[in-house]
Amino acid sequence: MKYILKFLLPLMLLPLAACGQAAEKTTAATAQTAAPAKVGETLKAKLEKTYAAQNLKVVSISETPLAGIYEVVVSGKQIIYTDAKGDYMLVGDLIDINSRESLTDKRSADLNKIDFSSLPLDKAIKEVRGNGKLQVVVFSDPDCPFCKRLEHEFEKMTDITIYNFMMPITSLHADAARKAEIIWCQPDRTAAWTKWMRQGVFPKNTQACDNPVAETTSLGEQLGFNGTPTLIFPNGRTQSGYSPMPVLEKIISQNQK
């Protein structure tokens, strides 16, 4: 999804389509060449002065394949494009027509990489299928239809380890937090999770216990996730939304370490 700088353009910030956003392409990063020093100084000074009231800060300025057009990363890891003087601005995707790829998506994925090894995997519901060679983390909501569709795709896969962090979005699903807590508290939480998400069978034992649901929900929000399912791969890349097989397996395979 693209985040539009609402203080730069008279448009509303586009929300992430929680529980149903189409899957975003996840690809390798594109090498960046820093803009000439003079251009960088000019753009940084002009943009930060123009948008001082919004406390905008320029993080980096790089060349693009388009002559005279520069990529500017500003506060919030948002990407815009400008001319060398900063008189004109473009907000949106820069597309490579030959490869049909969004260069903006590539850069955004690189800027938002997450340290997979820092994630508290002990607070996730872990499922190992086959030899568990492939790994993926999912922030999921037990009442999210697209999370359930994703689980049905996982069921078709072998040799994968899936770590599900509970992230109930109560503004959409009022009962999701309660269900997440109950599932966590089952003697076999992995079985409880898969039976509910893939078969629609909810645990009969609804006894509460200490659980990390509030903590994992907060973690997802801190990472900037506001929709489910959101996937994190071992190389730090993320993807928002559901992908069907065999695309899902290909994406996960390509984004291991």
Phi and psi in degrees as GROMACS dihedral restraints (atoms count N, CA, C in turn):
[ dihedral_restraints ]
;  ai    aj    ak    al  type     phi  dphi    fc
    3     4     5     6     1  -106.6    20    10
    4     5     6     7     1   137.2    20    10
    6     7     8     9     1  -101.8    20    10
    7     8     9    10     1   125.1    20    10
    9    10    11    12     1  -102.1    20    10
   10    11    12    13     1   135.1    20    10
   12    13    14    15     1   -70.2    20    10
   13    14    15    16     1   101.5    20    10
   15    16    17    18     1   -68.4    20    10
   16    17    18    19     1   -18.8    20    10
   18    19    20    21     1   -91.1    20    10
   19    20    21    22     1    -1.2    20    10
   21    22    23    24     1  -104.0    20    10
   22    23    24    25     1   -30.1    20    10
   24    25    26    27     1  -128.5    20    10
   25    26    27    28     1   151.7    20    10
   27    28    29    30     1   -79.6    20    10
   28    29    30    31     1    53.9    20    10
   30    31    32    33     1  -128.7    20    10
   31    32    33    34     1   154.0    20    10
   33    34    35    36     1   -78.5    20    10
   34    35    36    37     1   149.1    20    10
   36    37    38    39     1   -65.5    20    10
   37    38    39    40     1   125.2    20    10
   39    40    41    42     1   -72.8    20    10
   40    41    42    43     1   128.0    20    10
   42    43    44    45     1   -82.0    20    10
   43    44    45    46     1   151.6    20    10
   45    46    47    48     1   -71.2    20    10
   46    47    48    49     1   133.2    20    10
   48    49    50    51     1   -76.8    20    10
   49    50    51    52     1    85.0    20    10
   51    52    53    54     1   -59.7    20    10
   52    53    54    55     1   141.5    20    10
   54    55    56    57     1    62.2    20    10
   55    56    57    58     1    31.3    20    10
   57    58    59    60     1   169.4    20    10
   58    59    60    61     1    15.7    20    10
   60    61    62    63     1   -72.8    20    10
   61    62    63    64     1   139.2    20    10
   63    64    65    66     1   -62.1    20    10
   64    65    66    67     1   145.9    20    10
   66    67    68    69     1   -64.6    20    10
   67    68    69    70     1   139.4    20    10
   69    70    71    72     1   -90.5    20    10
   70    71    72    73     1   144.1    20    10
   72    73    74    75     1   -69.5    20    10
   73    74    75    76     1   136.2    20    10
   75    76    77    78     1  -117.5    20    10
   76    77    78    79     1   119.5    20    10
   78    79    80    81     1  -136.6    20    10
   79    80    81    82     1   175.7    20    10
   81    82    83    84     1   -72.6    20    10
   82    83    84    85     1   156.7    20    10
   84    85    86    87     1   -72.1    20    10
   85    86    87    88     1   153.4    20    10
   87    88    89    90     1  -100.0    20    10
   88    89    90    91     1   134.4    20    10
   90    91    92    93     1   -62.6    20    10
   91    92    93    94     1   139.0    20    10
   93    94    95    96     1  -113.6    20    10
   94    95    96    97     1   139.4    20    10
   96    97    98    99     1  -110.4    20    10
   97    98    99   100     1   122.8    20    10
   99   100   101   102     1   -61.6    20    10
  100   101   102   103     1   145.1    20    10
  102   103   104   105     1   -67.1    20    10
  103   104   105   106     1   154.0    20    10
  105   106   107   108     1   -52.4    20    10
  106   107   108   109     1   144.9    20    10
  108   109   110   111     1   -52.6    20    10
  109   110   111   112     1   -43.5    20    10
  111   112   113   114     1   -63.6    20    10
  112   113   114   115     1   -42.4    20    10
  114   115   116   117     1   -64.3    20    10
  115   116   117   118     1   -43.9    20    10
  117   118   119   120     1   -59.8    20    10
  118   119   120   121     1   -44.6    20    10
  120   121   122   123     1   -63.4    20    10
  121   122   123   124     1   -41.9    20    10
  123   124   125   126     1   -63.2    20    10
  124   125   126   127     1   -48.7    20    10
  126   127   128   129     1   -66.8    20    10
  127   128   129   130     1   -42.7    20    10
  129   130   131   132     1   -60.6    20    10
  130   131   132   133     1   -47.0    20    10
  132   133   134   135     1   -63.2    20    10
  133   134   135   136     1   -45.1    20    10
  135   136   137   138     1   -69.2    20    10
  136   137   138   139     1   -46.7    20    10
  138   139   140   141     1   -65.7    20    10
  139   140   141   142     1   -43.5    20    10
  141   142   143   144     1   -68.7    20    10
  142   143   144   145     1   -31.1    20    10
  144   145   146   147     1   -73.7    20    10
  145   146   147   148     1   -44.5    20    10
  147   148   149   150     1   -62.1    20    10
  148   149   150   151     1   -38.6    20    10
  150   151   152   153     1  -112.4    20    10
  151   152   153   154     1    33.4    20    10
  153   154   155   156     1   -60.7    20    10
  154   155   156   157     1   -35.3    20    10
  156   157   158   159     1   -63.6    20    10
  157   158   159   160     1   -27.2    20    10
  159   160   161   162     1   -95.1    20    10
  160   161   162   163     1     4.5    20    10
  162   163   164   165     1    57.9    20    10
  163   164   165   166     1    34.8    20    10
  165   166   167   168     1   -68.3    20    10
  166   167   168   169     1   136.3    20    10
  168   169   170   171     1  -125.1    20    10
  169   170   171   172     1   136.9    20    10
  171   172   173   174     1   -86.6    20    10
  172   173   174   175     1   124.6    20    10
  174   175   176   177     1   -91.7    20    10
  175   176   177   178     1   -43.8    20    10
  177   178   179   180     1  -158.2    20    10
  178   179   180   181     1   156.1    20    10
  180   181   182   183     1  -134.7    20    10
  181   182   183   184     1   125.5    20    10
  183   184   185   186     1  -133.5    20    10
  184   185   186   187     1   158.8    20    10
  186   187   188   189     1   -74.2    20    10
  187   188   189   190     1   157.3    20    10
  189   190   191   192     1  -122.3    20    10
  190   191   192   193     1   169.6    20    10
  192   193   194   195     1   -64.8    20    10
  193   194   195   196     1   -12.7    20    10
  195   196   197   198     1   -91.4    20    10
  196   197   198   199     1   113.2    20    10
  198   199   200   201     1   -55.7    20    10
  199   200   201   202     1   128.3    20    10
  201   202   203   204     1    84.5    20    10
  202   203   204   205     1    -2.0    20    10
  204   205   206   207     1  -113.0    20    10
  205   206   207   208     1   132.0    20    10
  207   208   209   210     1  -119.4    20    10
  208   209   210   211     1   143.6    20    10
  210   211   212   213     1   -86.8    20    10
  211   212   213   214     1   129.4    20    10
  213   214   215   216     1  -122.4    20    10
  214   215   216   217     1   120.8    20    10
  216   217   218   219     1   -96.3    20    10
  217   218   219   220     1   123.8    20    10
  219   220   221   222     1  -117.0    20    10
  220   221   222   223     1  -177.1    20    10
  222   223   224   225     1   -43.7    20    10
  223   224   225   226     1   138.5    20    10
  225   226   227   228     1    81.5    20    10
  226   227   228   229     1    11.8    20    10
  228   229   230   231     1    59.0    20    10
  229   230   231   232     1    34.9    20    10
  231   232   233   234     1   -94.4    20    10
  232   233   234   235     1   146.4    20    10
  234   235   236   237     1  -111.5    20    10
  235   236   237   238     1   130.2    20    10
  237   238   239   240     1  -131.1    20    10
  238   239   240   241     1   169.3    20    10
  240   241   242   243     1  -129.1    20    10
  241   242   243   244     1   140.0    20    10
  243   244   245   246     1  -140.0    20    10
  244   245   246   247     1   167.5    20    10
  246   247   248   249     1   -80.7    20    10
  247   248   249   250     1   176.8    20    10
  249   250   251   252     1   -64.9    20    10
  250   251   252   253     1   -24.0    20    10
  252   253   254   255     1   -97.7    20    10
  253   254   255   256     1   -10.4    20    10
  255   256   257   258     1    75.7    20    10
  256   257   258   259     1    25.1    20    10
  258   259   260   261     1   -84.4    20    10
  259   260   261   262     1   -25.3    20    10
  261   262   263   264     1  -132.1    20    10
  262   263   264   265     1   146.9    20    10
  264   265   266   267     1  -133.2    20    10
  265   266   267   268     1   142.6    20    10
  267   268   269   270     1  -121.3    20    10
  268   269   270   271     1   135.1    20    10
  270   271   272   273     1  -125.0    20    10
  271   272   273   274     1   120.3    20    10
  273   274   275   276     1   151.5    20    10
  274   275   276   277     1  -164.8    20    10
  276   277   278   279     1   -88.8    20    10
  277   278   279   280     1   135.7    20    10
  279   280   281   282     1   -96.3    20    10
  280   281   282   283     1   115.5    20    10
  282   283   284   285     1  -105.6    20    10
  283   284   285   286     1   133.4    20    10
  285   286   287   288     1   -86.9    20    10
  286   287   288   289     1   106.1    20    10
  288   289   290   291     1   -63.9    20    10
  289   290   291   292     1   -36.6    20    10
  291   292   293   294     1   -65.9    20    10
  292   293   294   295     1   -42.9    20    10
  294   295   296   297     1   -93.5    20    10
  295   296   297   298     1   -10.8    20    10
  297   298   299   300     1    60.2    20    10
  298   299   300   301     1    35.2    20    10
  300   301   302   303     1  -113.7    20    10
  301   302   303   304     1   148.7    20    10
  303   304   305   306     1   -87.7    20    10
  304   305   306   307     1   113.6    20    10
  306   307   308   309     1   -68.3    20    10
  307   308   309   310     1   -27.5    20    10
  309   310   311   312     1   -66.9    20    10
  310   311   312   313     1   -42.2    20    10
  312   313   314   315     1   -59.8    20    10
  313   314   315   316     1   -42.8    20    10
  315   316   317   318     1   -60.4    20    10
  316   317   318   319     1   -47.3    20    10
  318   319   320   321     1   -66.8    20    10
  319   320   321   322     1   -41.0    20    10
  321   322   323   324     1   -62.0    20    10
  322   323   324   325     1   -41.8    20    10
  324   325   326   327     1   -62.8    20    10
  325   326   327   328     1   -38.5    20    10
  327   328   329   330     1   -68.8    20    10
  328   329   330   331     1   -41.4    20    10
  330   331   332   333     1   -67.2    20    10
  331   332   333   334     1   -26.5    20    10
  333   334   335   336     1  -105.0    20    10
  334   335   336   337     1    21.6    20    10
  336   337   338   339     1   -61.1    20    10
  337   338   339   340     1   144.8    20    10
  339   340   341   342     1  -118.2    20    10
  340   341   342   343     1   141.6    20    10
  342   343   344   345     1   -75.1    20    10
  343   344   345   346     1    99.7    20    10
  345   346   347   348     1   -58.4    20    10
  346   347   348   349     1   -38.4    20    10
  348   349   350   351     1   -68.3    20    10
  349   350   351   352     1   -16.2    20    10
  351   352   353   354     1   -88.1    20    10
  352   353   354   355     1    -7.8    20    10
  354   355   356   357     1   -72.5    20    10
  355   356   357   358     1   137.6    20    10
  357   358   359   360     1   -78.9    20    10
  358   359   360   361     1    77.5    20    10
  360   361   362   363     1   -62.7    20    10
  361   362   363   364     1   -18.8    20    10
  363   364   365   366     1   -69.4    20    10
  364   365   366   367     1   -12.5    20    10
  366   367   368   369     1  -100.8    20    10
  367   368   369   370     1    11.7    20    10
  369   370   371   372     1  -108.7    20    10
  370   371   372   373     1   155.8    20    10
  372   373   374   375     1   -85.3    20    10
  373   374   375   376     1   116.8    20    10
  375   376   377   378     1  -101.3    20    10
  376   377   378   379     1   130.2    20    10
  378   379   380   381     1  -125.7    20    10
  379   380   381   382     1   126.3    20    10
  381   382   383   384     1  -109.6    20    10
  382   383   384   385     1   123.4    20    10
  384   385   386   387     1  -114.5    20    10
  385   386   387   388     1   129.0    20    10
  387   388   389   390     1    62.5    20    10
  388   389   390   391     1  -134.1    20    10
  390   391   392   393     1   -84.1    20    10
  391   392   393   394     1    -2.7    20    10
  393   394   395   396     1    65.8    20    10
  394   395   396   397     1    20.5    20    10
  396   397   398   399     1   -60.8    20    10
  397   398   399   400     1   -50.4    20    10
  399   400   401   402     1   -74.4    20    10
  400   401   402   403     1   148.4    20    10
  402   403   404   405     1  -129.4    20    10
  403   404   405   406     1   145.3    20    10
  405   406   407   408     1  -154.8    20    10
  406   407   408   409     1   143.5    20    10
  408   409   410   411     1  -107.5    20    10
  409   410   411   412     1   139.3    20    10
  411   412   413   414     1  -130.0    20    10
  412   413   414   415     1   129.7    20    10
  414   415   416   417     1   -93.4    20    10
  415   416   417   418     1   118.3    20    10
  417   418   419   420     1  -134.8    20    10
  418   419   420   421     1   154.5    20    10
  420   421   422   423     1  -117.7    20    10
  421   422   423   424     1   126.6    20    10
  423   424   425   426     1   -65.2    20    10
  424   425   426   427     1   -12.7    20    10
  426   427   428   429     1  -111.2    20    10
  427   428   429   430     1    12.1    20    10
  429   430   431   432     1   -85.8    20    10
  430   431   432   433     1   117.7    20    10
  432   433   434   435     1   -58.2    20    10
  433   434   435   436     1   -38.7    20    10
  435   436   437   438     1   -75.7    20    10
  436   437   438   439     1   -25.8    20    10
  438   439   440   441     1   -65.8    20    10
  439   440   441   442     1   -38.7    20    10
  441   442   443   444     1   -68.2    20    10
  442   443   444   445     1   -38.0    20    10
  444   445   446   447     1   -64.0    20    10
  445   446   447   448     1   -39.3    20    10
  447   448   449   450     1   -62.4    20    10
  448   449   450   451     1   -41.5    20    10
  450   451   452   453     1   -62.2    20    10
  451   452   453   454     1   -36.0    20    10
  453   454   455   456     1   -65.2    20    10
  454   455   456   457     1   -32.3    20    10
  456   457   458   459     1   -72.8    20    10
  457   458   459   460     1   -39.6    20    10
  459   460   461   462     1   -59.5    20    10
  460   461   462   463     1   -35.1    20    10
  462   463   464   465     1   -62.8    20    10
  463   464   465   466     1   -23.0    20    10
  465   466   467   468     1   -84.9    20    10
  466   467   468   469     1    -9.3    20    10
  468   469   470   471     1   -96.7    20    10
  469   470   471   472     1   154.5    20    10
  471   472   473   474     1  -124.2    20    10
  472   473   474   475     1   164.7    20    10
  474   475   476   477     1    58.1    20    10
  475   476   477   478     1    50.6    20    10
  477   478   479   480     1  -143.7    20    10
  478   479   480   481     1   144.6    20    10
  480   481   482   483     1  -112.0    20    10
  481   482   483   484     1   124.5    20    10
  483   484   485   486     1  -113.9    20    10
  484   485   486   487     1   125.7    20    10
  486   487   488   489     1  -109.4    20    10
  487   488   489   490     1   111.5    20    10
  489   490   491   492     1   -99.9    20    10
  490   491   492   493     1   115.5    20    10
  492   493   494   495     1   -93.3    20    10
  493   494   495   496     1   129.5    20    10
  495   496   497   498     1   -72.9    20    10
  496   497   498   499     1   125.7    20    10
  498   499   500   501     1  -139.2    20    10
  499   500   501   502     1    69.5    20    10
  501   502   503   504     1   -65.6    20    10
  502   503   504   505     1   131.9    20    10
  504   505   506   507     1  -102.4    20    10
  505   506   507   508     1    92.1    20    10
  507   508   509   510     1   -68.4    20    10
  508   509   510   511     1   -20.6    20    10
  510   511   512   513     1   -67.9    20    10
  511   512   513   514     1   -22.0    20    10
  513   514   515   516     1  -104.1    20    10
  514   515   516   517     1   -36.4    20    10
  516   517   518   519     1  -131.0    20    10
  517   518   519   520     1    96.5    20    10
  519   520   521   522     1   -61.0    20    10
  520   521   522   523     1   -27.7    20    10
  522   523   524   525     1   -99.9    20    10
  523   524   525   526     1     2.9    20    10
  525   526   527   528     1   -65.7    20    10
  526   527   528   529     1   -39.7    20    10
  528   529   530   531     1   -63.8    20    10
  529   530   531   532     1   -43.4    20    10
  531   532   533   534     1   -60.1    20    10
  532   533   534   535     1   -44.9    20    10
  534   535   536   537     1   -64.8    20    10
  535   536   537   538     1   -41.5    20    10
  537   538   539   540     1   -60.4    20    10
  538   539   540   541     1   -42.8    20    10
  540   541   542   543     1   -66.0    20    10
  541   542   543   544     1   -42.5    20    10
  543   544   545   546     1   -64.0    20    10
  544   545   546   547     1   -44.5    20    10
  546   547   548   549     1   -61.6    20    10
  547   548   549   550     1   -42.7    20    10
  549   550   551   552     1   -60.5    20    10
  550   551   552   553     1   -35.2    20    10
  552   553   554   555     1   -82.3    20    10
  553   554   555   556     1     1.2    20    10
  555   556   557   558     1   -74.9    20    10
  556   557   558   559     1   150.4    20    10
  558   559   560   561     1   -55.2    20    10
  559   560   561   562     1   -39.1    20    10
  561   562   563   564     1  -120.6    20    10
  562   563   564   565     1    87.3    20    10
  564   565   566   567     1   -67.9    20    10
  565   566   567   568     1   -29.3    20    10
  567   568   569   570     1   -64.9    20    10
  568   569   570   571     1   -46.5    20    10
  570   571   572   573     1   -63.3    20    10
  571   572   573   574     1   -40.8    20    10
  573   574   575   576     1   -62.5    20    10
  574   575   576   577     1   -42.3    20    10
  576   577   578   579     1   -64.4    20    10
  577   578   579   580     1   -50.0    20    10
  579   580   581   582     1   -68.2    20    10
  580   581   582   583     1   -35.7    20    10
  582   583   584   585     1   -64.9    20    10
  583   584   585   586     1   -39.9    20    10
  585   586   587   588     1   -70.5    20    10
  586   587   588   589     1   -48.1    20    10
  588   589   590   591     1   -74.4    20    10
  589   590   591   592     1   -29.3    20    10
  591   592   593   594     1  -107.2    20    10
  592   593   594   595     1   -22.3    20    10
  594   595   596   597     1  -121.7    20    10
  595   596   597   598     1   -11.2    20    10
  597   598   599   600     1    75.0    20    10
  598   599   600   601     1    20.8    20    10
  600   601   602   603     1  -102.8    20    10
  601   602   603   604     1   113.8    20    10
  603   604   605   606     1   -94.8    20    10
  604   605   606   607     1   146.4    20    10
  606   607   608   609     1   -58.5    20    10
  607   608   609   610     1   142.5    20    10
  609   610   611   612     1   -79.9    20    10
  610   611   612   613     1   -30.4    20    10
  612   613   614   615     1   -81.3    20    10
  613   614   615   616     1   112.1    20    10
  615   616   617   618     1  -108.5    20    10
  616   617   618   619     1    23.9    20    10
  618   619   620   621     1   -68.1    20    10
  619   620   621   622     1   136.6    20    10
  621   622   623   624     1   -85.0    20    10
  622   623   624   625     1   163.6    20    10
  624   625   626   627     1  -158.2    20    10
  625   626   627   628     1   172.7    20    10
  627   628   629   630     1   -62.9    20    10
  628   629   630   631     1   134.6    20    10
  630   631   632   633     1  -148.8    20    10
  631   632   633   634     1   160.2    20    10
  633   634   635   636     1   -98.7    20    10
  634   635   636   637     1    17.2    20    10
  636   637   638   639     1   -59.5    20    10
  637   638   639   640     1   -45.8    20    10
  639   640   641   642     1   -62.8    20    10
  640   641   642   643     1   -38.8    20    10
  642   643   644   645     1   -67.4    20    10
  643   644   645   646     1   -43.5    20    10
  645   646   647   648     1   -72.3    20    10
  646   647   648   649     1   -31.5    20    10
  648   649   650   651     1   -64.1    20    10
  649   650   651   652     1   -44.5    20    10
  651   652   653   654     1   -62.6    20    10
  652   653   654   655     1   -39.2    20    10
  654   655   656   657     1   -60.6    20    10
  655   656   657   658     1   -45.1    20    10
  657   658   659   660     1   -59.7    20    10
  658   659   660   661     1   -41.8    20    10
  660   661   662   663     1   -65.6    20    10
  661   662   663   664     1   -39.4    20    10
  663   664   665   666     1   -64.4    20    10
  664   665   666   667     1   -32.1    20    10
  666   667   668   669     1   -79.1    20    10
  667   668   669   670     1    -2.9    20    10
  669   670   671   672     1    91.0    20    10
  670   671   672   673     1    13.6    20    10
  672   673   674   675     1   -87.5    20    10
  673   674   675   676     1   129.6    20    10
  675   676   677   678     1  -131.3    20    10
  676   677   678   679     1    24.8    20    10
  678   679   680   681     1  -155.9    20    10
  679   680   681   682     1   158.6    20    10
  681   682   683   684     1  -129.4    20    10
  682   683   684   685     1   152.7    20    10
  684   685   686   687     1   -78.7    20    10
  685   686   687   688     1   148.3    20    10
  687   688   689   690     1  -124.4    20    10
  688   689   690   691     1   127.2    20    10
  690   691   692   693     1  -104.6    20    10
  691   692   693   694     1   143.4    20    10
  693   694   695   696     1  -122.5    20    10
  694   695   696   697     1   131.6    20    10
  696   697   698   699     1  -102.7    20    10
  697   698   699   700     1   158.8    20    10
  699   700   701   702     1   -57.3    20    10
  700   701   702   703     1   -24.6    20    10
  702   703   704   705     1   -83.5    20    10
  703   704   705   706     1     3.8    20    10
  705   706   707   708     1    94.7    20    10
  706   707   708   709     1    -8.2    20    10
  708   709   710   711     1   -72.8    20    10
  709   710   711   712     1   156.4    20    10
  711   712   713   714     1  -128.2    20    10
  712   713   714   715     1   159.6    20    10
  714   715   716   717     1  -143.4    20    10
  715   716   717   718     1   131.9    20    10
  717   718   719   720     1  -101.5    20    10
  718   719   720   721     1   128.3    20    10
  720   721   722   723     1   108.9    20    10
  721   722   723   724     1   176.2    20    10
  723   724   725   726     1   -96.2    20    10
  724   725   726   727     1   139.4    20    10
  726   727   728   729     1  -126.9    20    10
  727   728   729   730     1   139.3    20    10
  729   730   731   732     1   -84.1    20    10
  730   731   732   733     1   161.6    20    10
  732   733   734   735     1   -71.8    20    10
  733   734   735   736     1   148.9    20    10
  735   736   737   738     1   -89.0    20    10
  736   737   738   739     1     4.3    20    10
  738   739   740   741     1   -60.0    20    10
  739   740   741   742     1   -41.6    20    10
  741   742   743   744     1   -57.8    20    10
  742   743   744   745     1   -48.8    20    10
  744   745   746   747     1   -63.2    20    10
  745   746   747   748     1   -38.6    20    10
  747   748   749   750     1   -63.8    20    10
  748   749   750   751     1   -44.8    20    10
  750   751   752   753     1   -62.1    20    10
  751   752   753   754     1   -45.9    20    10
  753   754   755   756     1   -63.5    20    10
  754   755   756   757     1   -42.8    20    10
  756   757   758   759     1   -62.2    20    10
  757   758   759   760     1   -39.3    20    10
  759   760   761   762     1   -76.0    20    10
  760   761   762   763     1   -13.2    20    10
  762   763   764   765     1  -119.1    20    10
  763   764   765   766     1    31.2    20    10
  765   766   767   768     1   -79.1    20    10
  766   767   768   769     1  -172.7    20    10
